[in-house]
């Protein structure tokens, strides 16, 4: 189980690092736009990401 968690963490870091690695200016602009959003909008975005991540994790777990 802990190997799967470390693998998942590693993949998250890889995908998070792709934005600033490949398009630093666009990534900086996107972060600036996110910083200007109100709290409720950021909560909705975060909630959608959590639901999407849980759905993908559940689907992958079921396929094992």
N, C-alpha and C positions, 0 to 999 in steps of 0.2 A: 504493500500500500504506500509506503513512504517513497518508493521509487517512482510511482505514478505522480505523486505530488511534486517531487523534484523535477520530473519531466515536464509537467504542466507549468511550473514556475519558469523553467528554462524557456519554454515556447512563448510564454507571455513576454518575457524579457526580449526575446528575439523580435517578436512582432512589434512591441513598443519601440524598439530601437530602429526599426526600418524607416519610420517617418523622418526623424532628424538626420539619419544617415543619408537617405536618398534625396530628400527635398527639405533642407533645413529652413529655407525662407518660407515656404508654404506651411511647414509645421509651426513655425513661429507665429505666422499670421493666424493660423487656426487657434492656437493657444490664446492669442490676444483676443480673438473674437469670443472664445469660451469665457475668458475672464470678465467680459462685459455683460454676460448673461445674468439674469436674476437667479436667485436661489431655487425657485420652483422649476425653472427650465432645466437647470443643472440636475435637480433631483429626478425629473422625468427622463433625462438622457441617461443618468446613472441607473435608474430603474429598468429602462429598456435594455441596457447593456447587461445587467445582472440576469434578467429573464432570458435573454438570448444565450448568455453563457451557460446558465443552468440547463436550458433546453438542449444545447449542443452536448454538454457533459452527460446528461441523462441518455441521450441517443447513443453516444459513444459507449457508455457503460452497458447499455442494453445489448449492443452488438457484440460485446465480449462474451 
